[in-house]
Amino acid sequence: MLKIDGHDDAILGPAVIWRGGSLCNALVYDAEKIREKLMERDGMTHEDAREFIEFNIEGADGGEHTLLVVLTQDIWDEEDE
């Protein structure tokens, strides 16, 4: 399974997903916990952290070793308004 270095505390658990015609194991991450850590640890703004997650994590193609990022709170876009 693909894993994001430095974000073990954001793991929600494992999942089995259908990808490319077969079942694959994947780790599920809490996007809000990753965002908070990027803001605290790396000094990113909310928007910078969001873009980092979208481009570098959600946009990465791990093939059969992909991972999932879940928006556990319904506030992802509210802070941008």
N, C-alpha and C positions, 0 to 999 in steps of 0.2 A: 504494500500500500504506500502511496505517496504521502509524505508528511511535511508540514511546514515547520522549518527550524525556528525554535524560539517561541512557539505558540502552543505548546502542549496543554497549557491551562485553558485554551479555548476549544479543546476537543470535546464534542458532545457525545461521541461514540462512533461505533462502526456502522456501516450500512452495506447492503448488497444492491447493486444497481445493474440495469441492463444497458450495455454499451457495446456497440459494434457487433451485435449478434451473439453476445455471450454475457453471462453474469460475471460481475467484477466486485471485488471488495473495495470499499472506499472509507476514508475517515470523514466524519462530518464535523465542521468547525462552526463556532459562533462568530459571525462577522462583527458583532458589536464588541466582543472581547478583544478581537484582533485590532479593531479600530482604536479602542481605548488604549491598548498597549502602544500602538504606533504613535499616538498623541503624547502619551506620558514619557515613554522611553526615548523616542526619536524626535520629539518636539514638533510633530506634524500638526497642521491644522485639521479640523474635521474634514474639510474638502480634500486636502492632500492625502489623508489617510484613506478616505473613500476611493479616490482615484488609484491609489497604490493597490488596494484590495481588488478593485475591478480589473485593472490592467495586469498586475503581476500574479494574482492568485486565481481569480475567476477566469481570466483570459488565458491562463496556462493550460496547455493540452498535455495531460499526463497519460493520454492513451488509456490503456486498460488499467493503469494505476492512478486514475484520476482521483480528485477529492471533491467534496461538496462544501459550500459555504452557505450557511443559513442565516437569514435575517430574523433573529429571534424576537426582536422588538419592532413595532410598526412605526419607528421614528427615523428610519434611514434617510428619508427625504425631507422630513419636517424641519430639521435644523438648517436646511439650505434655503428655506423660504424667507 
